[in-house]
Amino acid sequence: VQIFYNDVQKFATTSTGISVTGNVVTTGNVAIPDAGQLKLGTNDDMLIFHDGSDGYIRNVNGQLNIQQSAVTQSIVFKTSDANSGDTTALTISRNADASFGRDVTIAGDLTVNGTTTTINTQTLAVEDPLIEMAKDNAANSLDIGFYGKYNDGTARYTGLFMDASSGTEVYRLFKGTTAQPTTTVDLGGTGYVAASLI
């Protein structure tokens, strides 16, 4: 069976199904059973199908791109916990920030190229017995150490550091300062005093 429009064949039945030339506009659903696949590309380069148990998006040639072209909108991945689609697993915002809904396990190395790493955790366990700090301190211009924040009615900081201004020979234990340390500890900061080690 063949159907023509303006002497151009648009529809034909074949031994395996039908052949359509041109666009297909439908007002209903397109149903493909588990045995079938939606094949895209001249050489069936991309397949979308369900095998009866699981769904698949399979790209077999070139790069697989997922592009959100709606300006200011995010890409949201959802899973089903108690109800269908009730859990947001991953959100990628318009500026490429990623937010995970739960735990993240990384099998390989994690490289952070930003300038600030914030860890909001109650327990921090580190296997490495020696922690490197100030790795780019080529000119010995940085105070090397650690500090913490406490509050005695006023927000203050306490810690231990090697004082770069001393020629890298003096370690200082301090408390009381209201000036949060940055690359150095302000010895003249308000409230700064030497602390005792007992």
N, C-alpha and C positions, 0 to 999 in steps of 0.2 A: 504494500500500500504506500502510495506517495501522495503528498500534498504540496502543491505549488502556490507561490504568491508572485504575481507579475512574471510568470514563466521561470521563476527560480525555486528550486526544490527547498522546502523548509522542514519537511517532516517525512520520515519513511520508516517502515517496519523492516527489521532485519532478522536474520536467523538467531541472533542473540538478544534482540530487544528492539529498541528504536534508535533512530539517528535524527538529531535536531540540528539544523543550521541556523545560527542567530541566537538571540536572547530568549530566555524562558521567564515569563512573568506568571507567578502563581498567587492565588488568593488564599491558599490553604497550606498545609504542611507538606514537607517532602520526607517520606518515610523510607528508610533503608534498613532492612533486616540485618540480623547478626551475621549472616553469610555475605553481606554486601559491604562495599567500601565506597567512600566518596574519593575519587581520584582526581587530583589537580596537576596540571602541567602536561606538556606534550608527551613526556615519557613516564607518566604516572609518578612524578617527582615527589608528590606529597599525598599522604593518605590519611583520612579520618574515618575511623571505624570502631565498632564494638564487636568483640568476639564471643559474646554471650556471658562473659564474666567481667571483663574490664574494658574500659574505653582507651583509645589510643589516638595521638596526633603524631604521625611519623613523617619526618622530612628526610628524604634519601639523597638529595642533591642540593648543594649550596648551603648558605647560612639560613637558619631559622630565625626570623625576625618577628617579635611581638611589639607592635607599635601602637601607642595610645595617642591618637591624633585629636582628641577632644581637649582643647586648650584648658589648662588649670586643673584637669582631672587626673585621678590616680589610677594605678592598676591594682586591683584587689583580688587576692586569691583566698577562697573560702573552702573550708572543710565542714564535715557534719559530725558533731559530737552527740548531743542528745536529740537534735532535730536536724532536718535537712538544711544545709547551708548556714548553720547557726554560729560558726566559729570562723573569725578572720585570722588566717594563718600568716599572711604576708601582705603588706601594703607598700607599694612603691609610689611615692608622691611625685608631683609634677617636677620637682627639682632634683629627683633621683635619690632622695632619702628613703631608706628602707626601714620598715617597722615590723618586727615579728611578734606574733601574738603569744608565743610561748617559748620554750627552750630551743636553743640552737646548738647543735653539735657539729664541730668542724673537724674533719679527719686530718686535714693537712695544716700548714702554717697559716697564721693570720697576720697580714701586713696592714698596718694603719698608717696612711700617709697624711692624715689631718694634723692639726696642731693641738687638739685637746681630746683626751680620752677620759671619759667620766664613767666610773664603775659604781653603781648603786647596789651594793651587795652586803649581806650580813656576815658572810664567811668567805674569805679569800685564801685559797690553798695554792701554793706555788712549789713546784717540784725542784726548780733550779736553786741550788744552795748559795749561789753568788749572783746578786742582781747588779747589773751595770747601770750606772747613772751618769749623766752629763757626758755622753759618748762623743759629742762634738765640741768638747771644751778644749780646743787646741791652744787657746791663749791663756788658759788658767784664769778666766775672768768670772767663772761661775762658782757660787758656793755649792758644795756637794753634801747632801744629807737628806733629812726627812723632817717633817713637822706634822703636828696635829692641832686641831682646834678644840678649845674648851671654853666654858663660860662660868665665871664667878660673879655674875651680874653684869659683866661686860664680855663681849666676844674677844678672846685672846688666843695666842698661838704659842706652842711650845715645841722644841725639837732639838736636834743635834746636827751640826754641820761643820765641814772644814772651811775655814774662813779664807777665801781667795785673797782678800786684801792683806792677809798676814804673810803672804808668800807661801801658802799651802803647807804651813807647818803647825798650825794651831787648829784644834778642834774646840768648838764652843757648844756647851749645853745651855739652852736658854729657855725662858718662859716669860709670860707677862705682856709681850708686845701685842698691840692692837693692829699693827701693820702686817697684813698677810704677806709672807715671803713670796718672791717671784723668782728671778734668777739669782738673787742675793737676799740675805737677811739684813734688814736695816738695824744696825747696832744702836742708832740714835732714835729708833722708833719709840713712840709713846708707850711706856710701860715696860720696855725691854730691860730685863735683868738676867744675870747669870743664874742658872739653876744648879742644884746640888745633885750629885750622883751618890747614892748610898748603897 
